[in-house]
Amino acid sequence: MRAGRIVAWAVLGLAVLVTVFPFYWMVRTALTDAHHLFSDNFSLWPQHFTWANFKRVLGLSTLAEAQAAGGSGASLDFVLYLRNSVVYTAVVVAVQTLSCAMAGYALARLRFRGREVLFSSFVAALMVPPIFTLLPNFALVRNLGLLNTFAGLVAPILLMTPFTVFFLRQFFLSLPREVEEAAVIDGAGVWGVFWRVALPMSKGPLITIALINGVYAWKDYLWPLLVGQEEGSRVLTVALGVFLQQSPNARPDWTGLMAGSTLSVIPVLLLLLVFGKRLANSLNFTGIK
């Protein structure tokens, strides 16, 4: 038993190391002087430590200072692109979580004609690769004149994703009907039962799906690349790709790119740190094991 536990902890530690090491190497590259990046590539620690890469990505250094530090001279309005990513992610998470919760509750509790057919269509949609809907969605957004706008960015996923509806529907089915029936006896209608009973009992799943959708929206690249190409609607992931392509040097500006990538990961880490404990508390409150 003890040997099995040791092996299990060793495998778990190895899995954590494999998962975390790419992030560590990204930070290590961001803190390395660009002139010595390839000469120090076998060292686990930055031998020529510098903050210059972060300063030039944040626009805190001049062009001459950036080039003297080994930078490419490419520009990146980090604050603008960070704001765009925050707005895009926040709108998608807030609206999508609420609308999918309403759809999931309706499929779980309400009786109406065609409910099973509608739910089967959601399940079937789970098996459709997103790449298949990319071109039709792009054509629709273009015909509506929504290219390079936040409305065009959020349009395909704003109100619904099949997985979110399916996930919340399955949870609502597990809620005790007695609590809802008691609310009905007290005079609550369908909306009252949903808003005042079902949602408070679903904090854990709602936070879970909000985190999943938030991380997905934050790291989304292909769709924002197609729809949001102008400065006002360009998100951070697309901006980092443009920053890499703008390099006037023969080789890419890896240190600057890694500095920008590190900064882009920080909001997601903060989100997980803030809501991770609340998620665990909500799961305990709702009795989910």
C-alpha positions in Angstrom: 0.0 0.0 0.0 2.8 2.4 0.9 4.7 1.6 -2.3 1.6 2.1 -4.4 1.1 5.5 -2.7 4.7 6.5 -3.4 4.3 5.5 -7.1 1.1 7.5 -7.3 2.7 10.6 -5.8 5.7 10.2 -8.2 3.4 10.0 -11.2 1.4 13.0 -10.0 4.5 15.0 -9.4 5.8 14.1 -12.9 2.5 15.1 -14.5 2.6 18.5 -12.6 6.2 19.1 -13.7 5.4 18.3 -17.3 2.4 20.7 -17.2 4.1 23.6 -15.4 7.5 23.4 -17.1 6.5 25.1 -20.4 5.1 28.0 -18.4 8.3 28.3 -16.4 10.4 28.2 -19.5 8.2 31.0 -21.0 8.9 33.2 -17.9 12.6 32.2 -17.9 12.9 33.3 -21.6 11.0 36.6 -20.9 13.6 37.4 -18.1 16.6 36.7 -20.3 18.6 39.3 -22.2 17.8 39.0 -25.9 21.5 39.1 -26.8 22.2 36.0 -24.7 19.1 34.0 -25.3 20.6 31.3 -27.5 23.9 31.2 -25.6 22.0 30.4 -22.3 19.6 27.9 -23.8 20.9 25.0 -21.6 20.5 26.9 -18.3 17.4 26.5 -16.2 17.9 30.0 -14.8 18.3 33.2 -16.7 22.1 33.9 -16.6 21.6 37.4 -17.9 18.5 38.6 -16.0 16.7 41.7 -17.2 13.3 43.4 -17.0 13.9 45.1 -20.4 11.6 42.7 -22.3 8.6 43.5 -20.1 9.3 47.3 -20.2 9.4 47.4 -24.0 6.2 45.2 -24.3 4.4 47.6 -21.9 5.7 50.6 -23.9 7.9 51.9 -21.0 11.1 52.1 -23.1 11.9 54.0 -26.2 12.6 52.5 -29.6 16.4 53.1 -29.1 16.3 51.5 -25.7 14.4 48.5 -27.0 16.8 47.9 -29.9 19.8 48.4 -27.6 18.4 45.6 -25.3 18.1 43.3 -28.3 14.5 44.0 -29.2 13.1 44.0 -32.7 11.6 47.5 -32.5 8.1 46.1 -33.1 5.3 47.9 -31.2 2.6 46.5 -29.0 -0.1 48.6 -27.4 -0.5 46.1 -24.5 -3.0 48.1 -22.5 -5.4 48.5 -25.4 -5.3 44.8 -26.4 -5.6 43.8 -22.8 -8.7 45.9 -22.5 -10.2 44.3 -25.6 -9.5 40.8 -24.3 -11.1 41.6 -20.9 -14.2 43.1 -22.6 -14.5 40.2 -25.0 -14.1 37.6 -22.3 -16.3 39.3 -19.7 -19.2 39.8 -22.1 -19.0 36.2 -23.4 -18.8 34.7 -19.9 -21.6 36.8 -18.3 -24.2 36.5 -21.1 -23.4 33.0 -22.1 -23.5 31.6 -18.6 -26.9 33.2 -17.9 -28.5 32.3 -21.2 -27.2 28.7 -21.1 -28.5 28.4 -17.5 -31.9 29.4 -18.6 -31.8 27.0 -21.6 -30.5 24.2 -19.4 -33.2 24.7 -16.7 -35.9 24.8 -19.4 -34.7 21.5 -20.9 -34.5 20.0 -17.4 -37.8 21.2 -15.8 -40.2 22.6 -18.3 -42.6 20.4 -20.4 -43.1 21.6 -24.0 -43.5 20.1 -27.4 -40.3 19.2 -29.1 -38.2 19.3 -26.0 -36.5 16.0 -26.5 -35.8 16.8 -30.2 -34.3 20.1 -29.2 -32.1 18.5 -26.6 -31.0 15.8 -29.1 -29.9 18.6 -31.4 -27.7 20.0 -28.7 -26.2 16.6 -28.1 -25.6 16.2 -31.8 -24.0 19.7 -32.0 -21.4 18.5 -29.5 -20.0 16.2 -32.2 -19.6 18.9 -34.8 -16.0 20.2 -34.9 -15.9 24.0 -34.4 -13.8 24.4 -37.6 -16.9 23.3 -39.6 -18.9 26.3 -38.5 -16.1 28.8 -38.8 -16.7 29.8 -42.5 -20.5 30.0 -42.3 -20.2 32.2 -39.1 -17.7 34.4 -40.8 -19.9 34.8 -43.9 -22.9 35.7 -41.7 -20.9 38.2 -39.6 -19.5 39.8 -42.8 -23.0 40.1 -44.4 -24.3 41.7 -41.3 -21.5 44.3 -41.4 -20.1 43.3 -38.1 -16.4 42.7 -39.0 -13.9 44.5 -36.7 -16.5 45.0 -34.0 -17.1 43.5 -30.6 -20.6 42.4 -31.7 -19.0 40.3 -34.5 -16.5 38.8 -32.1 -19.1 37.6 -29.6 -21.9 36.8 -32.0 -21.4 33.1 -32.6 -21.0 32.1 -28.9 -22.7 34.9 -27.0 -26.0 33.2 -26.2 -25.3 29.5 -26.3 -22.7 26.7 -26.6 -24.0 23.1 -26.7 -21.6 21.8 -24.0 -22.6 24.6 -21.6 -26.3 23.9 -22.1 -25.8 20.1 -21.7 -23.6 20.5 -18.6 -26.1 22.8 -16.8 -29.1 20.7 -17.9 -27.6 17.6 -16.4 -27.0 19.4 -13.1 -30.5 20.9 -12.9 -31.9 17.4 -13.3 -30.1 16.5 -10.0 -31.7 19.3 -8.0 -34.4 18.1 -5.5 -37.8 18.9 -6.9 -39.2 19.2 -3.3 -37.4 22.6 -2.9 -38.8 23.9 -6.1 -42.3 22.6 -5.3 -42.1 24.4 -1.9 -41.3 27.6 -3.7 -44.2 27.1 -6.0 -46.5 26.6 -3.0 -45.2 29.9 -1.6 -46.3 31.6 -4.8 -43.2 31.7 -7.0 -43.6 31.3 -10.7 -41.2 29.6 -13.1 -38.9 32.6 -13.3 -39.0 33.0 -9.5 -38.1 29.4 -8.9 -35.3 29.6 -11.4 -33.8 32.9 -10.2 -34.4 32.5 -6.4 -34.0 28.7 -6.0 -32.3 27.0 -8.9 -29.5 29.5 -9.5 -28.4 29.9 -5.8 -28.2 26.1 -5.5 -26.1 25.9 -8.7 -23.2 28.2 -7.7 -20.6 25.5 -8.1 -21.5 24.4 -11.6 -22.1 28.0 -12.7 -18.6 29.1 -11.5 -17.1 26.0 -13.0 -18.6 26.6 -16.5 -17.9 30.3 -16.3 -14.2 29.5 -15.6 -14.1 27.0 -18.5 -15.7 29.5 -20.9 -13.6 32.3 -19.6 -10.3 30.5 -20.2 -11.5 29.4 -23.7 -12.6 32.9 -24.7 -9.3 34.4 -23.3 -7.1 32.1 -25.3 -9.2 32.0 -28.5 -7.2 33.0 -31.5 -8.6 31.8 -34.9 -12.0 33.5 -34.7 -10.8 36.8 -33.3 -8.0 36.7 -36.0 -10.7 36.5 -38.8 -13.1 39.0 -37.4 -11.1 41.5 -35.3 -8.2 42.7 -37.4 -8.4 46.4 -36.6 -6.8 48.0 -33.5 -10.1 48.7 -31.8 -11.3 45.1 -31.8 -8.0 43.2 -31.8 -7.6 40.9 -28.7 -4.4 40.1 -27.0 -3.8 36.7 -28.5 -4.0 38.1 -32.0 -1.9 41.1 -31.1 0.9 38.8 -29.9 0.9 37.1 -33.3 1.0 40.4 -35.1 3.9 41.5 -32.8 5.9 38.4 -33.8 5.3 39.1 -37.5 6.3 42.8 -37.3 9.9 41.9 -36.3 12.2 43.6 -38.8 15.1 41.4 -37.8 16.0 38.2 -39.5 14.9 36.2 -36.4 11.7 36.5 -34.4 11.7 38.6 -31.2 11.3 35.6 -28.9 12.1 37.4 -25.6 9.5 40.1 -26.3 6.9 37.5 -27.4 7.5 35.5 -24.2 7.2 38.7 -22.1 3.9 39.5 -23.7 2.7 35.9 -23.3 3.6 35.9 -19.7 1.6 39.1 -19.1 -1.3 37.7 -20.9 -1.4 34.6 -18.7 -1.4 36.6 -15.4 -5.2 37.6 -15.6 -6.2 33.9 -16.0 -4.0 32.9 -13.1 -5.5 35.6 -10.9 -9.0 34.5 -12.0 -8.3 31.0 -10.9 -6.8 32.1 -7.6 -9.7 34.3 -6.8 -12.5 31.9 -7.8 -10.8 28.6 -7.0 -11.6 28.7 -3.3 -15.0 30.0 -3.9 -15.6 27.2 -6.4 -14.6 24.6 -3.8 -16.9 26.3 -1.2 -19.8 26.3 -3.6 -19.3 22.7 -4.4 -19.4 21.8 -0.7 -22.5 24.0 -0.2 -24.4 22.2 -3.0 -23.3 18.8 -1.8 -21.4 17.9 -5.0 -18.8 15.2 -4.5 
